[in-house]
Amino acid sequence: MVGSREIQTKWDQLYQEGRISRHRGNTHRWLTTHKRWLSGGLALEIACGRGWDAIWLAQHGYRVIATDISRRALQLARRAAHAAGIEERMIFLLSNVQEVDFLPATFDLLLGFSFWERKKAPVMKAWVKPGGLILYETLNSGWLDFRPGVNPEHVLRPGELSAWLADWEIIDQKEMMDWREEEGIRPVNGILARKPAEK
Ligand SMILES: C[S@@+](CC[C@H](N)C(=O)[O-])C[C@H]1O[C@@H](n2cnc3c(N)ncnc32)[C@H](O)[C@@H]1O
């Protein structure tokens, strides 16, 4: 396993050099189009980057723990939250997803974009409360056709998100294999699913 320090240095550098830009603009459409399902509570965003999605959640009724391994990204995120006037609804947690842990049934919503840590997925699922949601979107194996150097461990296998949440109620999902940058279409899979309520 690559050490936390190495991963952090790599990502800090990418943010420092301005190489993590978001061509789509701010909040992900996969989040905003599902607004009617999002009824507030405590949310966790893993690998939040500059925090645009976490900030949107804080503006829409959630208290948010936004985590990332990059100190630089979290500094940018906290600055943006301050500018938006919602910093007090957010906690910025500097952590490696591989190592962080929460008690089971802690969050009403777990959010993740453009990040996948396969080994941690079963644990992340347990952090969500019964009746809570996971909203997730990240690159799938179609990405490897465009970027052969990418580590396959960090992209989704076909059907992986729906298999991950197979025992949950799947509210919406998508699998896109095309990449048409100018139209904002990338090879991503997305899912919105609800954990069964306790009987
Ligand atoms: C492609 S960016 C996506 C950021 C954000 N979710 C977005 O969609 O704009 C991937 C993010 O994952 C973070 N990251 C990479 N490895 C990580 C790890 N092991 N634990 C926590 N965050 C990590 C990086 O610092 C970076 O912010």
The ligand as a Tripos MOL2 file, in Angstrom:
@<TRIPOS>MOLECULE
LIG
   27    29     1     0     0
SMALL
NO_CHARGES

@<TRIPOS>ATOM
      1 C1        -10.1290   13.5370   -8.6950 C.3       1 LIG1
      2 S1        -10.1480   14.3140   -7.1330 S.3       1 LIG1
      3 C2        -11.8910   14.4620   -6.8130 C.3       1 LIG1
      4 C3        -12.1990   15.5310   -5.8320 C.3       1 LIG1
      5 C4        -13.7020   15.8250   -5.6330 C.3       1 LIG1
      6 N1        -14.4120   14.6800   -5.1070 N.3       1 LIG1
      7 C5        -14.2990   16.2870   -6.9450 C.2       1 LIG1
      8 O1        -15.0620   15.5360   -7.5540 O.co2     1 LIG1
      9 O2        -13.9740   17.4050   -7.3550 O.co2     1 LIG1
     10 C6         -9.6940   12.9800   -6.0580 C.3       1 LIG1
     11 C7         -9.5410   13.4250   -4.6130 C.3       1 LIG1
     12 O3         -9.2430   12.2940   -3.8320 O.3       1 LIG1
     13 C8         -8.3240   12.6780   -2.8180 C.3       1 LIG1
     14 N2         -7.6640   11.4410   -2.3750 N.ar      1 LIG1
     15 C9         -6.8140   10.6620   -3.0850 C.ar      1 LIG1
     16 N3         -6.4400    9.5870   -2.3640 N.ar      1 LIG1
     17 C10        -7.0770    9.6990   -1.1560 C.ar      1 LIG1
     18 C11        -7.1060    8.9150    0.0330 C.ar      1 LIG1
     19 N4         -6.4100    7.7600    0.1140 N.pl3     1 LIG1
     20 N5         -7.8680    9.3190    1.0720 N.ar      1 LIG1
     21 C12        -8.5760   10.4800    0.9920 C.ar      1 LIG1
     22 N6         -8.5900   11.2760   -0.1060 N.ar      1 LIG1
     23 C13        -7.8550   10.8840   -1.1630 C.ar      1 LIG1
     24 C14        -7.4260   13.6800   -3.5070 C.3       1 LIG1
     25 O4         -6.7510   14.5290   -2.6100 O.3       1 LIG1
     26 C15        -8.4330   14.4210   -4.3790 C.3       1 LIG1
     27 O5         -8.9390   15.5560   -3.7130 O.3       1 LIG1
@<TRIPOS>BOND
     1     1     2 1
     2     2     3 1
     3     2    10 1
     4     3     4 1
     5     4     5 1
     6     5     6 1
     7     5     7 1
     8     7     8 2
     9     7     9 1
    10    10    11 1
    11    11    12 1
    12    11    26 1
    13    12    13 1
    14    13    14 1
    15    13    24 1
    16    14    15 ar
    17    14    23 ar
    18    15    16 ar
    19    16    17 ar
    20    17    18 ar
    21    17    23 ar
    22    18    19 1
    23    18    20 ar
    24    20    21 ar
    25    21    22 ar
    26    22    23 ar
    27    24    25 1
    28    24    26 1
    29    26    27 1
@<TRIPOS>SUBSTRUCTURE
     1 LIG1         1 GROUP 0 **** ****
